């Protein structure tokens, strides 16, 4: 549970946001996507065809030693959906890892449609479809089917991941299971858990999630202790032990 809280606490900015902030300013763009693969972000480079996914040669062109530290970001990408349509299109590479989002070409607008939502900040059409399948394959939900990969005007439930907290929390637990995150939470592998949730092992991300996880452990231990001292078990133990109040968890 502590690992789960560490992940959703970081993903939502301290449980404040259930949808990715759609306005990335220049510093945030550079921080999150500032490397040469996304060269079209920078003034002076025109590297993509919005009607198609990048070819291998275009990807190589974007990767050939383009400095990004001081490059200026094009205005069309600052606080606009076009940023997500570009960086989340086709096969997306984030710092520290690579994974396929299942989104179409930039012109499809899948990137801005399937940006981060819910407590786990689910991203990418493929992951939304995976979540729909996991939810609908659970017999518990046979009378409450959800199609998170479809918009409301298509009969879908994508908006519930940000507007319905009960659905958003339950959905995040399904995604946690899909990624087999408990396997690594049980051995306290915070880097691997972060990779499965975030898609990267960025050191700052891992540390932020680890800090919340550690706080959660302390809080959960305290709650467990308080539950114990108010229980019948505490009363029974107090009959046989001199100082039950000195127990530590």
N, C-alpha and C positions, 0 to 999 in steps of 0.2 A: 504493500500500500504506500509506503514512504517513497519508493521509486516512482510510482504512478503520480503521486502528488508533486514530486519534484519536476516531472515532465510537464504536467498540465499547468503547474504554477508558472513555469517559465514560458510555455507556449502562449499563455493568455495574459502575460504581463502582470502576474499576480492576481489572476482570476478577474481581470477587468474587461478583457476583450474576447468575444467568441467569433470574431471575423478579423482576418488579416487587415491591418490598417491600409486602406487603398491609396494613401498619399505618401509615397516615398520621396523625400527631398534628396538633393544631390549627395550629401554626405552618407545618407542611409543607402542610396543606390550603390555608391562606391564601396561601402562597407560590406554589403550583402552580395553584390554581383560584380565587384570591381576586378575582374581579370580578363585576360585577352580574348577568351572564347566569346564574350559578349561585346565584341569590338564595336558593334553598331550603336551601342549606347553613347559612344564618344564622338564629339565633334571632329570632323575630318575623315571619318570612316563610314562607308556605306557598304555593309557586308551581307545584307540579307535580301531575299526575295520574299515578301510577305505572303505570296500566294503559294509558297511551297516550303517544305522542310529543307534545311541547309544540306547541301551535298558534302561529301567528304572533303572535296577540294576547298569548298567555302569554309568549312570548319578549320582546316589546316591554315588557310589564309588568315583567319581570325586568331590563330594561336601562335603566330610567328613573332614572338618577342615584342609585342606592343606594350609599352609602359602604360600603367593605368593609374598610378599614384596621383599624378597632377593633371590628368586629362579632364577636360570639361564635359559634363553630361549634356546631351542634346535636350532642349526644352520640351520636345514632344514626349519625353519619357518621365519628366518630373511631375509627380502627382497626377498621373494619367493611367487609364487602363492599358494603354499601349505598352507600358513597362512589363506588365504581367503577360500580355499576349506574346511578347518577345521572349522574355527569359524563361517562361514556363511552357514554351511551345515545344512540340515534338519530344525529343529526349533531352531532359534538362540536367545540367551539371551544376551542383551547388558546391561551395567550398568544402573540401574535406570528404566528398563522396560523390557517387554517381547513381542515379536511379531513373527509370523511365516513368514519366507521369501519365502516359497514355493520351496526352493532349494532341490536337491536330496542329496544322500549320498556323503561323501567327494570325493570318487572316480569318481563321475559324473563330477566334476570340475565346477559345477554350481556356487560355491562360487566365484571363480576367474573370471568367465564369467559375472556374474550379480553383480559385485561390483558397488560402487557408480559412477553414471554418471549424467551429466546435472547440471543445476543450483541448483536443489533440492537434488542432489546426490542420485538419486533413487537406491535402493539396494534390490536385491532378485528377483528371477524369477516371483514370484506371483505378485509383484508390477509392474514389467515390463509388464506383461500380462494385468494387470488392466489398465495401461496407454494406451496400444495398443487399448483396448476395448473402453476407453473413447474417444480417438482420432477418431477412426473409426466410432463410433456411432454418432458423430457430423456431420450433413449433410453438414456443411461448408467444410468438408474434403473429400467429396465423390469422388473427383478426385485426392486425394492425401492421399491414405490410407497408414498407417504405421504399421509395425510389429516390435515393439521394443524388443519383447521377442525372436526374431530370429536373428541370425547372418547374415552377408551379403551373405555368401555362401549358405544360406538357403532361400534367397530372403527377408531377414529382414533388419531392419534399426537401429539396436542397436548402430552402430557407429555414427549416426547422432546426438545422444544425447551429444556427446563430440565434434564433428567436425562441426556441423551446428548450429550456435548460435541462429538463428531464430527458428529453430525447438526445440532446447533445452529450450529456454525461453517459447515458447508456451506449450511445454510438461510439464514444471514445473507448469504452471498455471492450466493445467488439473489436475495434481496431487494435487495441492492445493485445488481444488474443490472436488476431490475424498475424501479427508480427512476432508472435511467440516471445513477447517481451519478458514474461515472468521467468522464463528459463534463465535469463541473464540477471534479472533483478534478484533472484534467489541466491546467486553467487556474488551479488553486489558489484556487478560489472557495469558501472555507470556509463562508461564510454560506449559499450555495445548497446545498452538500452537507448542511449541518446541517438545512436546511429539508426536504430530501428524506428524511432519516432520521428526524428528530425531529418534523417538521411545524411547526416554528417557527424564527424567526431571533432569538430572545432573545439579547441581547448577552452575558449571562453564559454561556449555553450555548455560543455561538460561541467565546468566549474559551477556555473550558475545553477544548473539542475542538481548538482551534488550538494550545494549549500542548502537548497530548499529541502532536499531529501534528508539531510542531517537534522535540520530543524524539525521536520515531521517525525523523525524517529524519537526525538526527545519528547515531543508533545504526546505522541501515541503511548510512549512508556509511562508518562505521568498519568494519562487517562486510565491506562490499564491498572496502575497502582491504586488510583482513587476508586476505581470500580471494585478492586479487591478488598480494600479496607471497609467498604460498605456492604460486603457480601457475607453470607452465612459462613463461607469458608474461612474468612478472617476471624469470625467469632470462635469457630472450632479450633483454629490454630492458636488463638490467644489462651485457650485452656491448657495448652501443652507447652507453649514457648513463653519465655519470660518477657521478651521485648519485641512483639510482632511489629511495633511501629518502626523498628530499625531495619525492616526488610528493605532491600533495594532491588530494582528491576533493571 
